[in-house]
């Protein structure tokens, strides 16, 4: 237990990890202060739109229907009261060259947060970079328009490298101290089986980064959860997400603990051949609410980092 500040918890992710970020932030809105969505669709998208998964990747889903679904689950007590969503800081990103989760899908995510009454000043919608389907790193990855492994691209904005971790963390937490040139600590593995059995889809090992400043006194530290995309877990891309996208350098100088939970591809139960976070129900019909197995597991990980 690291005793970080529970009220300063936030999440972000790419693709299925972006869907998961929306799910997690919606279900636990009372304790999640910010959400970063990189190429992901709105809450419960596959269940409320005709065409299901395909509509939620390449069609034009409805953000309003997602909002109504969230209201319904909230009324049933299966997620936190939806009024909490309006208090979040939300960053939504869509690359103009994304051929995997197309821009109209991500626009629906923006619409979902607008329906939730997130103030315009708290809702950043970035949709002008010619990026492919990827996290955007400042110093690692493919050329900007790439839609291929490891799903990390480099893009320029106004002549400078676009630093997506900085953009996300600064939108959520406010002005940041400069990123460190050399990390004070190292990314560490942890046993995810403490939190989730194999039938949830989670890998046996996850990763986390704790700045040295948070080791001695974590009571002033925040927690940010990064959800990788499909085909992007450590079993596939190694350390690319948890060490090269760029979150850790900003986290180090700004007292943020970064959690990198991991999903493992499976050809059997649960059927998840691409190694995606569950946003359509392969882990159970309750995947999108607090009792969902992946939701419970990640919440338990966050609680372990924040419990006094």
C-alpha positions as CSV (number, residue, x, y, z in Angstrom):
1,X,0.0,0.0,0.0
2,X,1.3,3.4,-1.0
3,X,-1.3,5.7,0.5
4,X,-1.7,7.9,-2.6
5,X,-4.5,10.4,-2.8
6,X,-7.7,8.5,-3.8
7,X,-9.4,11.6,-5.0
8,X,-6.6,12.3,-7.5
9,X,-7.1,9.1,-9.5
10,X,-7.3,9.3,-13.3
11,X,-7.3,6.9,-16.3
12,X,-6.4,6.9,-19.9
13,X,-6.0,4.4,-22.7
14,X,-5.8,3.6,-26.4
15,X,-8.5,1.7,-28.5
16,X,-10.0,-1.0,-26.2
17,X,-8.1,0.7,-23.4
18,X,-9.8,3.9,-24.3
19,X,-13.2,2.2,-24.2
20,X,-12.1,0.8,-20.8
21,X,-11.1,4.3,-19.6
22,X,-14.6,5.6,-20.4
23,X,-16.2,2.5,-18.7
24,X,-14.0,2.8,-15.6
25,X,-14.4,6.6,-15.3
26,X,-18.1,6.3,-15.7
27,X,-18.7,3.4,-13.4
28,X,-16.4,4.9,-10.7
29,X,-17.0,8.6,-11.4
30,X,-17.1,9.4,-7.7
31,X,-13.4,8.6,-7.4
32,X,-12.0,9.3,-10.9
33,X,-11.2,12.9,-11.5
34,X,-10.1,12.6,-15.1
35,X,-10.3,10.5,-18.2
36,X,-8.0,10.3,-21.3
37,X,-9.6,8.7,-24.4
38,X,-7.3,8.0,-27.4
39,X,-9.3,6.5,-30.3
40,X,-12.1,5.0,-28.2
41,X,-15.9,5.1,-28.3
42,X,-18.6,6.0,-25.7
43,X,-19.9,4.1,-22.8
44,X,-21.6,0.7,-23.4
45,X,-21.4,1.4,-27.1
46,X,-21.7,-2.1,-28.5
47,X,-24.9,-2.8,-26.5
48,X,-26.9,0.4,-27.4
49,X,-26.1,0.8,-31.1
50,X,-27.5,-1.3,-33.9
51,X,-24.5,-3.0,-35.5
52,X,-22.7,-3.5,-32.2
53,X,-18.9,-3.8,-32.4
54,X,-18.7,-2.8,-36.0
55,X,-20.7,0.4,-35.5
56,X,-18.5,1.2,-32.5
57,X,-15.3,1.0,-34.6
58,X,-16.2,2.2,-38.0
59,X,-19.8,3.5,-37.9
60,X,-21.6,6.5,-36.3
61,X,-22.7,5.5,-32.8
62,X,-24.8,7.6,-30.6
63,X,-23.3,9.4,-27.6
64,X,-26.8,10.2,-26.3
65,X,-27.7,6.5,-26.2
66,X,-24.6,5.8,-24.2
67,X,-25.6,8.6,-21.8
68,X,-29.0,7.1,-21.3
69,X,-27.4,3.7,-20.6
70,X,-25.2,5.2,-18.0
71,X,-28.2,6.9,-16.4
72,X,-30.0,3.6,-16.3
73,X,-27.1,1.7,-14.6
74,X,-26.8,4.6,-12.2
75,X,-30.4,4.4,-11.3
76,X,-30.0,0.7,-10.6
77,X,-27.1,1.4,-8.4
78,X,-24.7,-0.6,-10.6
79,X,-22.4,2.4,-11.1
80,X,-21.7,5.6,-9.2
81,X,-24.3,8.4,-9.6
82,X,-23.7,9.9,-13.1
83,X,-23.7,13.4,-11.7
84,X,-20.0,12.7,-10.9
85,X,-19.1,12.6,-14.5
86,X,-19.7,16.3,-15.0
87,X,-16.9,17.0,-12.5
88,X,-14.3,15.2,-14.5
89,X,-11.5,16.6,-16.7
90,X,-11.8,14.7,-20.0
91,X,-9.4,14.5,-22.9
92,X,-10.6,13.0,-26.2
93,X,-8.3,12.3,-29.1
94,X,-8.9,11.1,-32.7
95,X,-6.3,10.9,-35.4
96,X,-7.6,12.0,-38.8
97,X,-5.9,8.9,-40.4
98,X,-7.2,6.4,-37.9
99,X,-8.5,3.5,-39.9
100,X,-9.3,1.2,-36.9
101,X,-11.5,3.3,-34.7
102,X,-12.8,6.0,-37.1
103,X,-13.3,9.6,-36.2
104,X,-17.1,9.5,-36.0
105,X,-16.9,7.0,-33.2
106,X,-14.6,9.2,-31.2
107,X,-16.9,12.2,-31.9
108,X,-19.6,10.1,-30.2
109,X,-17.4,9.9,-27.1
110,X,-17.2,13.7,-27.0
111,X,-21.0,13.8,-27.4
112,X,-21.4,11.4,-24.5
113,X,-19.4,13.7,-22.2
114,X,-21.3,16.7,-23.5
115,X,-24.5,14.9,-22.6
116,X,-23.1,14.3,-19.2
117,X,-22.7,18.1,-18.8
118,X,-18.9,18.1,-18.6
119,X,-18.1,21.9,-19.0
120,X,-16.5,22.9,-22.3
121,X,-13.4,24.1,-20.5
122,X,-13.0,20.6,-18.9
123,X,-13.5,18.7,-22.2
124,X,-10.5,18.7,-24.6
125,X,-11.4,17.3,-28.0
126,X,-8.3,16.9,-30.2
127,X,-9.1,15.8,-33.7
128,X,-6.8,17.6,-36.1
129,X,-3.5,15.6,-36.1
130,X,-3.0,13.3,-39.1
131,X,-2.3,10.4,-36.7
132,X,-3.1,6.7,-37.2
133,X,-4.5,4.4,-34.6
134,X,-1.9,4.9,-31.8
135,X,-0.7,6.6,-28.7
136,X,1.3,9.7,-29.7
137,X,4.7,9.7,-28.2
138,X,7.2,12.5,-28.4
139,X,10.4,10.4,-29.0
140,X,9.3,6.9,-30.0
141,X,7.1,5.1,-32.5
142,X,6.0,5.0,-36.2
143,X,5.5,7.9,-38.5
144,X,2.3,9.9,-37.7
145,X,-0.3,8.3,-40.0
146,X,0.6,4.7,-39.2
147,X,-2.1,2.2,-38.2
148,X,0.2,-0.7,-37.2
149,X,2.1,-2.2,-34.3
150,X,3.2,-1.2,-31.7
151,X,0.4,1.3,-32.2
152,X,2.6,4.2,-31.0
153,X,3.1,7.1,-33.5
154,X,5.1,10.3,-33.5
155,X,3.4,13.4,-34.8
156,X,4.2,17.1,-35.0
157,X,2.0,20.0,-34.0
158,X,3.1,23.5,-34.9
159,X,6.5,22.3,-35.6
160,X,7.0,20.5,-32.3
161,X,6.6,16.8,-31.4
162,X,3.1,16.2,-29.9
163,X,3.5,14.8,-26.4
164,X,0.2,13.0,-25.6
165,X,1.0,11.9,-22.0
166,X,1.8,15.6,-21.2
167,X,-1.4,16.7,-22.9
168,X,-3.5,14.2,-21.0
169,X,-1.9,14.7,-17.6
170,X,-1.8,18.5,-17.8
171,X,-5.5,18.6,-18.8
172,X,-6.4,16.5,-15.8
173,X,-4.0,17.7,-13.2
174,X,-3.3,21.3,-14.3
175,X,0.1,22.9,-15.1
176,X,3.0,20.4,-14.9
177,X,6.6,20.6,-13.8
178,X,8.9,19.8,-16.8
179,X,9.4,16.1,-17.5
180,X,12.6,14.6,-16.1
181,X,15.4,13.7,-18.4
182,X,16.3,10.7,-16.3
183,X,13.8,8.6,-14.3
184,X,14.3,8.5,-10.6
185,X,13.0,4.9,-10.4
186,X,12.2,1.9,-12.5
187,X,9.0,0.2,-13.8
188,X,8.2,-2.7,-11.6
189,X,6.2,-5.9,-12.2
190,X,3.4,-7.1,-9.8
191,X,1.3,-10.1,-9.5
192,X,-2.1,-9.5,-11.1
193,X,-3.4,-12.8,-9.9
194,X,-3.7,-11.2,-6.5
195,X,-6.5,-9.2,-8.0
196,X,-7.9,-11.3,-10.9
197,X,-8.1,-14.9,-12.0
198,X,-7.1,-16.0,-15.5
199,X,-10.7,-16.3,-16.6
200,X,-11.1,-12.5,-16.3
201,X,-8.7,-12.1,-19.3
202,X,-6.0,-10.3,-17.2
203,X,-2.4,-11.4,-17.6
204,X,-0.6,-12.8,-14.6
205,X,1.8,-9.8,-14.5
206,X,1.1,-6.1,-14.5
207,X,3.4,-3.1,-14.2
208,X,3.6,0.1,-12.2
209,X,5.9,3.1,-11.9
210,X,6.5,4.9,-8.5
211,X,8.6,8.0,-8.6
212,X,11.2,8.1,-5.8
213,X,9.4,11.1,-4.3
214,X,6.3,8.9,-3.8
215,X,8.2,6.0,-2.2
216,X,9.1,7.9,1.0
217,X,5.9,10.0,1.2
218,X,3.1,9.1,-1.2
219,X,0.3,11.0,0.6
220,X,0.6,13.9,-1.9
221,X,0.9,11.6,-5.0
222,X,-1.8,10.9,-7.6
223,X,-2.5,7.6,-9.4
224,X,-2.9,7.4,-13.2
225,X,-4.0,4.2,-14.8
226,X,-2.9,3.5,-18.4
227,X,-4.9,0.9,-20.3
228,X,-3.1,-0.5,-23.4
229,X,-4.9,-1.2,-26.6
230,X,-5.5,-4.5,-28.4
231,X,-2.4,-6.3,-29.5
232,X,-0.5,-4.0,-27.2
233,X,0.0,-5.8,-24.0
234,X,3.5,-6.4,-22.7
235,X,3.3,-10.1,-23.9
236,X,3.1,-8.6,-27.5
237,X,5.0,-5.3,-27.5
238,X,7.3,-5.8,-24.5
239,X,8.0,-2.6,-22.6
240,X,6.9,-0.2,-25.4
241,X,3.8,1.1,-23.6
242,X,5.0,1.1,-20.1
243,X,8.4,2.6,-20.8
244,X,8.4,4.4,-24.1
245,X,5.1,6.3,-24.6
246,X,6.3,8.9,-22.1
247,X,4.0,8.8,-19.1
248,X,6.7,8.0,-16.6
249,X,8.9,11.1,-17.3
250,X,6.0,13.4,-16.6
251,X,4.8,11.4,-13.7
252,X,8.2,11.4,-12.1
253,X,8.4,15.2,-11.8
254,X,4.7,15.6,-10.9
255,X,4.3,13.0,-8.2
256,X,2.1,10.6,-10.1
257,X,2.1,6.9,-9.7
258,X,1.4,5.1,-13.0
259,X,-0.4,1.8,-13.1
260,X,-0.2,-0.4,-16.3
261,X,-2.6,-3.3,-15.9
262,X,-2.3,-6.0,-18.6
263,X,-4.7,-8.1,-20.7
264,X,-3.5,-11.4,-22.3
265,X,-4.7,-12.7,-25.7
266,X,-6.7,-15.9,-25.5
267,X,-8.1,-18.3,-28.1
268,X,-10.2,-20.1,-25.5
269,X,-12.5,-18.9,-22.6
270,X,-12.5,-16.0,-22.3
271,X,-12.4,-15.6,-26.1
272,X,-10.1,-12.6,-26.7
273,X,-7.7,-13.4,-29.5
274,X,-6.5,-9.8,-29.9
275,X,-5.8,-9.2,-26.2
276,X,-8.3,-6.4,-25.8
277,X,-9.9,-4.9,-22.7
278,X,-13.5,-6.0,-22.5
279,X,-15.9,-3.3,-23.9
280,X,-18.4,-5.8,-25.5
281,X,-19.0,-8.6,-23.0
282,X,-16.5,-11.4,-23.5
283,X,-15.8,-11.5,-19.7
284,X,-19.5,-11.4,-18.8
285,X,-22.7,-9.4,-19.3
286,X,-21.7,-7.0,-16.4
287,X,-18.5,-5.9,-18.1
288,X,-19.5,-2.2,-18.1
289,X,-20.6,-1.9,-14.4
290,X,-18.7,-1.9,-11.1
291,X,-19.3,-5.7,-10.7
292,X,-17.6,-6.5,-14.0
293,X,-14.5,-8.8,-13.4
294,X,-12.0,-6.5,-15.1
295,X,-13.5,-3.4,-13.5
296,X,-13.3,-5.0,-10.1
297,X,-9.7,-6.1,-10.6
298,X,-8.4,-2.6,-11.7
299,X,-10.4,-0.9,-8.9
300,X,-8.8,-3.3,-6.4
301,X,-5.3,-2.4,-7.8
302,X,-6.1,1.4,-7.5
303,X,-7.4,0.8,-3.9
304,X,-4.1,-1.0,-3.0
305,X,-2.2,2.1,-4.1
306,X,-4.5,4.6,-2.3
307,X,-5.7,2.9,0.9
308,X,-4.4,4.7,4.0
